[in-house]
Amino acid sequence: MKHYEIMFIVRPTLGEDEAKKVVKDFADTIKKNGSKVTDEQTMGQKELAYEIKNFKSGYYFVFQVEGKDDKAIKEFDRLALISKDIIRHLITKIED
């Protein structure tokens, strides 16, 4: 099994319910592509170290993902890059 950690920042102009929907949609994307989210953390709204896409803060979320291959990770990456709701994301492979 391959293990990954995905940290992403959702734009602050969304309401809390809308941000949770974005998180749920991306978790569903991971599940549909053959991996599973083993842990999900909500870190809340935080100030950014520098402005990203004209935003000074954002909602931080972290997924721990486990899967046989990297298909789900690649799909998450592709969708996060084109999403207007995610302003930044980072995918880290965890070595066992």
Secondary structure in CASP SS format (residue, H / E / C, confidence):
PFRMAT SS
TARGET T0000
AUTHOR 0000-0000-0000
METHOD secondary structure of the structure
MODEL  1
M C 1.00
K E 1.00
H E 1.00
Y E 1.00
E E 1.00
I E 1.00
M E 1.00
F E 1.00
I E 1.00
V E 1.00
R C 1.00
P C 1.00
T C 1.00
L C 1.00
G C 1.00
E H 1.00
D H 1.00
E H 1.00
A H 1.00
K H 1.00
K H 1.00
V H 1.00
V H 1.00
K H 1.00
D H 1.00
F H 1.00
A H 1.00
D H 1.00
T H 1.00
I H 1.00
K H 1.00
K H 1.00
N C 1.00
G C 1.00
S E 1.00
K E 1.00
V E 1.00
T E 1.00
D E 1.00
E E 1.00
Q E 1.00
T E 1.00
M E 1.00
G E 1.00
Q E 1.00
K E 1.00
E E 1.00
L E 1.00
A E 1.00
Y E 1.00
E E 1.00
I E 1.00
K C 1.00
N C 1.00
F E 1.00
K E 1.00
S E 1.00
G E 1.00
Y E 1.00
Y E 1.00
F E 1.00
V E 1.00
F E 1.00
Q E 1.00
V E 1.00
E E 1.00
G E 1.00
K C 1.00
D C 1.00
D C 1.00
K H 1.00
A H 1.00
I H 1.00
K H 1.00
E H 1.00
F H 1.00
D H 1.00
R H 1.00
L H 1.00
A H 1.00
L H 1.00
I H 1.00
S C 1.00
K C 1.00
D C 1.00
I E 1.00
I E 1.00
R E 1.00
H E 1.00
L E 1.00
I E 1.00
T E 1.00
K E 1.00
I E 1.00
E C 1.00
D C 1.00
END
